[in-house]
């Protein structure tokens, strides 16, 4: 009979199970929050543009605020792209 050590060496390491349900729930939360955040950002930028048209160059948002909003959009875009790649890998691995 084969020793326990030899049996362990012979057995292929088990692939860690991907919890698709947990990934899907987390991704759904990210997508909902991102959608609300991007909607709010679009509203602020739209308000800024409206005020520029109406009030002759009276910025509602400072350049610093606009920069912060752009950074927030970039962070959201990065997170969504990363989650999309993760989901693609899960699907490609046949874990769905």
ZIURRA-V243285 format. One record per run of one state. SS is the DSSP state (alpha for helix, beta for strand, coil for the rest). FROM is the first residue (numbers start at 1). TO is the last residue. Records with the same first field share a line. If there is no record, write none. Layout:
# ZIURRA-V243285
SS=FROM-TO / FROM-TO
This chain:
# ZIURRA-V243285
coil=1-3 / 11-19 / 55-62 / 93-96
alpha=4-10 / 20-54 / 63-92
